[in-house]
């Protein structure tokens, strides 16, 4: 294959990766900055590193690491501050992946909605279950200590506990969503910065 044809192919692949990176900055499943960095690397390789060299690529790699670290840190810290457990967070991530796959037939929007719905639903259910287990453990300990309640009081206690379980699960979801939105904003800002650097170095 002539060099010109190979070069054109590499340029095409690089633009595709960059576009995927821009989309990934707005869709939770796709890693935006890594795709952009890989696209710039392929573009620089096709250009024989004439306009974009390793200093620029290393700087973009640093921005990629910062975006990835900020995404994890903001999501986890917000979830933990709202009381979510590590197991709930892990299941939430898994739920987001499953939801994104199930609705991936709807371009872009389906992936985003599926990931968000799967992640939030999984986190809420896990936190509700965790709150119920904790409450059941306390009730069992109280019973073993010899506490006696009337049937009416037990019914009121169960109803109150159910409300508190839902409230705890909802609070955890609110913390997770706020952290997720903040992480998405940071990732989008870094992606725009990386794209601007690429355009400046390659075409200006």
C-alpha angles and dihedrals in degrees: 000000000000117000092243092058092047090049092051090050092051092048089052092050091048093053090048091052092048092050089050088051092053090049090046090057087066100034117068097216100055117070102231106190095043091054091048092049092048090048092052090048092053090046092051090048091051088050090049088243089286098135102017116044136180096276090062092043092051091050091050089048089055090052089050092054091047091051092048093047093047091050093054095040097048094045095047097041093049091047094048093047089054089052101257116153125234091245090053091051092050093049089047091057090048091048090052091053092048092048092049091051094047093052097034089108087077104071116246096324093059092050092049095046092044093050093047095045094045094047096046094043093049092048093048094049093046093049092046090051091047091050091050092050092049092049092047090052092052092047091051092050091049091050092050089051088062103256115158125202133180120246091253092052091048091052092049090047092052092049092048091047092051090053092048090049091053091046092051092048092048091049090053091050091050091053092047093049093048091051091045093052092047091048090049091052091051092047092048092049092050091046091054089049091051092047091050091051090050093051092046094050097040105040112013 
